[in-house]
Amino acid sequence: MICRSEYSGIFYQITRMIRFNENNEIIQEDEYRAIIVGLQWKGDIARSMDELEGLCEADGITVVGRVEQSLPRPDNATLIGSGKVKELAELCGNMDVDTVVFNDELSGVQIRNLEDALEVRVIDRTILILDIFADRAVSPEGKLQVELAQLQYRLPRLTGFGRSLSRLGGGIGTRGPGEKKLETDRRHIAGRIDDIKAELKKISRTRKIQRAEREKNEIPVVALMGYTNSGKSAIMNAMVGISEKEVLSKDMLFATLDAQHRRISLGKGKDFILIDTVGFVSGLPHSLVEAFRSTLEEVRDADLLIHVVDAAYDNRDFQIEVTENVIRQLTSKDTPVIMAYNKMDIAPERPIDATSNEAVYISAKTGMGMEDLAEKIGEAIFGKMIEARLLIPYDQGNITSYLCKNGQIENIDYKENGTLLTGRFKAEDLKRYGNLQDDQ
């Protein structure tokens, strides 16, 4: 019996267990059956509960029931109150449930009390998201970032650990809660957190060197941002157009975790780096945002952001708000943004862009509008092109070379007094070399 994610250290993975025979063939795959629970104590939770169910499905958990409780404030001992806990315990028994997933973050004491009363595994939204991230992490950096977030989540909950935080077999998580053992565990976790942070700083320094090299070579950076499953990876694949360089693109939450980089060429020497970043979700654990801050630095330093929106999703305004809040946290500079409404091939109607940003309507799946997106990207990072004729003296060949590289040249004609370039040029280049314009 093995767990899907073996590198996760002392943090127990809640996902399915798989048994193999001697020929390494799957002979049994155990899936969890869960009830999701939400506490309505501020605002409407229907949308958040729908999302929680989607997160469960993304992690291979079958949701068989849904419970909502309304209280003026969360109960300190069980979050939902003792009466509701008894009802939930009966429901778990009747529906053959082995897991209960809470929409709100639970304290260690609450997890322990709930597991004692329900006699099933209890996890919260944060544990669920961390587990999905642990399963999807591929690069060494991604694995370190997930482990850091897991340890930061676990550290304040050592005194109240339960089934969901214990590890199969011995070791940390199954030890008694004696003061000496708790202190040993705290030191062990704190030491590992320091080690991971040091490793991530080294990786961050390497990334800074790479960014400096790109800046030296004047290669702009464009970052794809958006809610999870909005189609960022599909857009990257459509822009790359080379199958062997495609990134994972699936219709599931958090299909992409590790940041992906691809060099895109618009022709005429207009190249840029396109970055596919991790998607966002409401209630994203603060520890996870902090752990991934080094990766998300790419967003902070980008020359242009593409905010990808699922145009076919009913509550897209909510997803836009969540993403924009994260963008505001990550960057303080006034980075230009293009709103890209994706999945227009299945959207019931054309969304009305409520922002002041540039908007483009596309379908990465069918290719609809992708040329418009490429054009808007080109205008945003290379400047709008203006038709003109420039006569460059032969003794200023460096200007001719520059304009041929950075403009869209339609015709080159060698005149008696210089090289006549006909085409489209950046506005700033025309301003700089305006005295060379040929009006004939």
C-alpha positions in Angstrom: 0.0 0.0 0.0 1.4 3.4 -1.0 0.2 6.9 -0.8 -0.1 9.0 -3.9 2.4 11.7 -2.6 5.3 10.2 -0.8 7.5 13.3 -0.4 5.0 15.1 1.9 7.0 14.2 5.0 5.1 14.3 8.3 1.9 15.7 6.8 -0.6 12.9 6.1 -2.1 12.9 2.6 -5.9 12.4 2.7 -6.2 11.1 -0.9 -7.0 7.6 -2.0 -4.8 4.5 -1.3 -3.9 2.1 -4.0 -2.9 -1.5 -3.6 -0.7 -3.3 -6.2 -0.1 -7.0 -6.9 3.4 -8.5 -7.5 3.1 -7.5 -11.2 2.7 -3.9 -10.2 -1.0 -3.9 -11.3 -3.7 -2.0 -9.5 -5.9 -4.6 -7.7 -7.9 -2.2 -5.5 -8.4 1.5 -5.3 -10.0 2.9 -2.2 -12.0 6.2 -2.7 -13.2 8.3 0.1 -16.9 9.1 0.6 -17.5 12.4 2.2 -20.0 14.8 3.5 -19.2 18.5 3.1 -20.2 20.9 5.9 -20.5 24.7 5.8 -21.2 27.3 8.5 -23.3 30.2 7.5 -22.4 32.9 9.9 -21.5 35.7 7.5 -22.9 36.0 4.0 -24.1 33.4 1.5 -22.1 30.2 1.5 -23.9 28.4 -1.4 -21.2 29.5 -3.9 -18.4 28.5 -1.6 -19.9 25.1 -0.9 -20.3 24.4 -4.6 -16.6 25.2 -5.0 -15.7 23.0 -2.0 -17.5 20.1 -3.8 -15.4 20.8 -6.9 -12.3 20.7 -4.8 -13.3 17.3 -3.4 -13.9 16.0 -6.9 -10.5 17.3 -8.0 -8.9 15.3 -5.1 -10.7 12.1 -5.9 -13.2 12.4 -3.1 -16.8 11.4 -3.7 -19.3 13.8 -2.1 -22.4 12.0 -1.0 -24.0 14.6 1.3 -24.1 18.3 2.1 -24.8 19.9 5.5 -25.1 23.6 6.2 -25.5 25.2 9.7 -26.5 28.7 10.5 -25.1 30.3 13.7 -24.4 33.9 14.8 -20.8 32.9 15.4 -18.7 29.8 15.1 -18.7 27.4 18.1 -15.3 27.2 19.7 -15.4 23.5 20.4 -17.0 22.1 17.3 -17.6 25.0 14.9 -21.2 23.9 14.2 -22.5 23.2 17.7 -23.1 20.0 19.7 -26.6 19.5 18.4 -25.6 19.6 14.8 -22.6 17.4 15.5 -25.0 14.6 16.7 -27.1 14.9 13.6 -24.0 14.8 11.5 -22.8 11.7 13.3 -26.0 9.8 12.5 -25.8 10.9 8.9 -22.2 9.6 8.6 -23.3 6.2 9.9 -26.4 6.0 7.7 -24.5 7.1 4.5 -21.4 4.9 5.1 -19.1 8.0 5.2 -15.4 7.9 6.1 -14.6 11.6 5.7 -16.2 14.9 6.6 -14.9 18.0 4.9 -15.5 21.4 6.5 -15.6 24.6 4.4 -14.1 26.7 7.3 -10.6 26.3 8.7 -10.6 24.3 11.9 -8.4 24.5 14.9 -6.6 21.5 16.2 -9.0 21.2 19.2 -12.0 21.4 16.9 -10.6 18.6 14.7 -10.0 16.4 17.7 -13.4 17.0 19.2 -15.2 16.4 15.9 -13.3 13.2 15.2 -14.0 11.9 18.6 -17.8 12.6 18.1 -18.1 11.5 14.5 -15.6 8.7 14.5 -14.5 9.5 10.9 -11.7 11.5 9.4 -12.2 15.2 9.6 -10.5 17.7 7.3 -11.0 21.3 6.4 -10.8 23.3 3.2 -7.2 24.2 3.8 -6.1 20.6 4.3 -8.0 19.7 1.1 -6.3 22.4 -1.0 -2.9 21.5 0.4 -3.5 17.9 -0.5 -4.4 18.8 -4.1 -1.3 21.0 -4.3 0.9 18.2 -2.9 -0.4 15.8 -5.6 0.1 18.3 -8.5 3.6 19.6 -7.5 6.2 18.4 -10.0 9.3 20.6 -9.6 11.5 20.5 -6.6 10.6 24.1 -5.8 6.8 23.2 -6.0 7.3 20.3 -3.6 9.2 22.5 -1.2 6.6 25.2 -1.3 3.8 22.7 -0.6 5.7 21.1 2.3 6.4 24.5 3.8 2.6 25.4 3.7 1.8 22.0 5.2 4.2 22.5 8.1 3.1 26.0 8.7 -0.5 24.7 8.9 0.4 21.8 11.3 2.7 23.7 13.7 -0.1 25.6 15.7 -2.3 22.4 15.7 0.1 19.9 17.4 -1.9 19.9 20.6 -5.1 19.0 18.8 -4.0 16.6 16.1 -6.5 14.0 14.9 -6.9 11.3 12.3 -6.4 13.8 9.4 -3.1 15.0 10.8 -1.6 11.7 11.8 0.8 9.8 9.7 0.4 6.1 8.8 2.8 4.1 10.9 5.0 5.6 13.7 6.7 8.9 13.9 5.5 12.5 14.3 1.7 12.7 14.3 1.2 9.4 16.2 3.2 10.3 19.3 1.5 11.1 22.6 0.8 14.7 23.4 3.2 14.9 26.3 4.8 18.3 26.8 8.3 16.9 26.1 7.2 15.2 22.9 5.3 18.3 21.8 8.3 20.5 22.2 10.4 18.0 20.3 7.9 18.0 17.5 7.8 21.8 17.5 11.6 22.0 17.2 11.6 19.4 14.5 9.0 21.2 12.4 10.4 24.7 13.1 13.9 23.4 12.0 12.5 21.9 8.8 10.6 25.2 8.0 13.9 27.1 8.4 15.6 24.7 6.1 12.9 24.9 3.4 12.9 28.7 3.5 16.7 28.7 3.1 16.4 26.4 0.0 13.6 28.6 -1.5 15.7 31.7 -1.0 18.5 30.1 -3.1 16.0 29.2 -5.8 14.6 32.8 -5.6 18.1 34.2 -6.1 18.6 32.0 -9.2 15.3 33.3 -10.5 16.4 36.9 -9.9 19.5 36.2 -12.0 17.4 34.8 -14.8 15.1 37.8 -14.7 18.1 40.2 -14.8 19.4 38.3 -17.8 16.0 38.7 -19.5 16.0 42.4 -18.7 19.5 42.8 -20.1 18.3 41.2 -23.3 15.2 43.4 -23.3 12.8 40.4 -23.4 9.4 41.4 -21.9 7.6 39.1 -19.5 3.8 38.4 -19.8 2.1 36.5 -17.0 -1.2 34.6 -17.2 -3.3 35.1 -14.1 -6.7 33.9 -13.2 -9.0 31.6 -11.2 -8.2 27.9 -11.2 -9.6 26.1 -14.3 -10.1 29.3 -16.3 -8.0 28.0 -19.2 -4.6 29.6 -18.7 -2.6 26.5 -19.7 -4.8 26.1 -22.8 -4.0 29.7 -23.8 -0.3 29.0 -23.4 -0.5 25.9 -25.5 -2.5 27.8 -28.2 0.1 30.5 -28.3 3.1 28.1 -28.3 1.5 25.9 -31.0 4.2 23.2 -30.6 2.9 19.9 -29.2 6.2 18.8 -27.6 6.3 21.9 -25.5 2.7 21.8 -24.4 2.0 22.2 -20.7 -0.6 20.2 -18.8 -4.1 21.4 -19.6 -7.1 19.6 -18.1 -10.7 20.5 -17.1 -10.0 20.3 -13.4 -9.1 22.6 -10.5 -5.4 23.3 -10.1 -4.3 21.3 -13.1 -1.2 23.6 -13.2 0.8 24.2 -10.0 4.4 24.8 -11.0 5.0 28.0 -13.0 5.7 27.3 -16.7 7.8 29.5 -19.0 7.6 29.6 -22.8 9.3 31.9 -25.2 6.7 33.3 -27.7 7.5 35.0 -31.0 5.2 37.5 -32.7 7.6 37.8 -35.6 9.9 40.7 -36.6 12.1 40.1 -33.5 9.1 40.7 -31.1 9.7 37.9 -28.6 8.4 37.7 -25.0 8.4 35.2 -22.2 4.9 33.9 -21.3 4.4 32.5 -17.8 1.6 30.2 -16.8 1.0 30.6 -13.0 -0.9 28.7 -10.4 -4.7 29.4 -10.4 -6.4 31.0 -7.5 -9.5 30.0 -5.5 -11.5 31.7 -2.8 -10.3 31.0 0.7 -6.8 30.2 -0.5 -4.8 29.5 2.7 -2.6 32.4 3.7 0.3 30.0 4.4 0.0 28.7 0.8 0.2 32.3 -0.7 3.2 33.0 1.5 4.9 29.7 0.5 4.4 30.4 -3.2 5.5 34.0 -2.9 8.8 33.3 -4.5 7.1 31.8 -7.6 4.5 34.6 -7.7 7.3 37.1 -7.8 7.2 36.4 -11.5 3.8 38.2 -11.5 5.1 41.1 -9.6 7.9 41.8 -12.1 5.9 41.1 -15.2 5.6 43.8 -17.9 2.0 42.7 -18.7 -0.7 40.6 -17.0 -3.3 38.6 -18.8 -6.3 38.1 -16.5 -8.0 35.0 -17.8 -11.7 34.6 -17.0 -13.9 31.6 -17.5 -16.7 33.3 -19.6 -18.9 30.3 -19.3 -19.0 30.3 -15.5 -22.1 31.9 -13.9 -20.3 33.5 -11.0 -17.4 34.9 -13.0 -17.6 38.3 -11.3 -16.8 36.6 -8.0 -13.8 34.9 -9.5 -12.6 38.1 -11.1 -12.8 39.8 -7.7 -10.8 37.0 -6.0 -8.1 37.2 -8.6 -7.8 41.0 -8.6 -7.4 40.9 -4.8 -4.5 38.5 -5.1 -2.9 40.7 -7.9 -3.2 43.7 -5.6 -1.4 41.8 -2.9 1.4 40.7 -5.2 2.3 43.9 -7.1 2.3 47.5 -6.1 3.3 48.9 -9.5 0.7 49.9 -12.1 1.2 46.9 -14.4 -1.1 46.9 -17.5 -3.8 44.2 -17.6 -5.6 42.6 -20.5 -8.9 40.9 -19.6 -9.1 37.6 -21.6 -12.6 36.1 -21.5 -11.9 32.5 -22.4 -14.2 29.6 -23.3 -16.4 31.7 -25.5 -17.2 28.6 -27.5 -19.4 27.4 -24.7 -20.4 30.7 -23.0 -24.2 31.4 -23.2 -23.6 35.1 -23.9 -20.8 37.6 -24.4 -19.8 39.0 -21.0 -19.8 42.7 -20.5 -16.4 43.8 -19.3 -17.0 45.9 -16.2 -13.4 47.0 -15.8 -11.5 49.8 -17.5 -9.0 47.3 -18.8 -8.6 46.2 -22.4 -10.8 43.1 -23.0 -10.6 40.3 -25.6 -13.0 37.4 -26.1 -11.4 34.1 -27.0 -11.6 30.3 -27.0 -8.2 28.7 -26.5 -9.8 25.4 -27.4 -11.1 26.4 -30.9 -8.5 29.2 -31.5 -11.2 31.9 -31.8 -9.9 35.3 -30.9 -6.3 34.2 -30.3 -4.9 36.4 -33.0 -6.7 39.4 -31.4 -5.1 38.5 -28.1 -1.6 38.2 -29.7 -2.2 41.6 -31.3 -3.2 43.2 -28.0 -0.2 41.7 -26.3 2.1 43.1 -29.0 0.6 46.6 -28.7 0.8 46.5 -24.9 4.5 45.5 -24.7 6.0 46.7 -27.9 3.8 49.7 -28.6 1.2 50.4 -31.2 2.5 50.3 -34.8 2.0 53.3 -37.2 2.3 53.2 -40.9 5.2 55.4 -42.3 8.0 55.8 -44.8 11.5 56.5 -43.4 14.5 57.4 -45.5 17.7 56.4 -43.7 21.1 57.9 -44.9 23.5 55.2 -45.8 26.0 56.3 -43.1 23.3 55.6 -40.4 23.0 51.9 -41.1 22.6 51.2 -37.4 19.2 52.9 -37.5 18.2 50.9 -40.5 19.2 47.6 -38.6 17.2 48.7 -35.5 14.1 49.6 -37.4 14.2 46.4 -39.5 14.4 44.4 -36.2 11.8 46.3 -34.3 9.3 47.4 -37.0 7.1 45.6 -39.5 8.8 46.2 -42.7 6.7 45.8 -45.9 9.3 47.1 -48.4 12.9 48.1 -48.6 14.0 50.4 -51.5 17.6 51.6 -52.0 17.5 55.2 -53.1 20.3 57.5 -54.2 20.5 59.2 -50.8 19.6 56.4 -48.5 17.5 53.3 -47.6 13.7 53.8 -47.9 11.8 51.7 -45.4 8.0 51.3 -45.8 6.0 49.6 -43.1 4.7 50.0 -39.5 6.8 51.4 -36.7 6.5 52.1 -33.0 5.1 55.5 -32.1 8.1 56.2 -29.9 10.5 55.3 -32.8 8.7 57.6 -35.2 9.0 60.3 -32.6 12.7 59.7 -32.3 13.4 59.5 -36.0 10.6 61.8 -37.2 13.1 63.9 -39.1 13.8 60.9 -41.4 10.1 60.5 -42.5 9.6 60.6 -46.3 6.3 62.3 -47.2 6.5 61.5 -50.9 
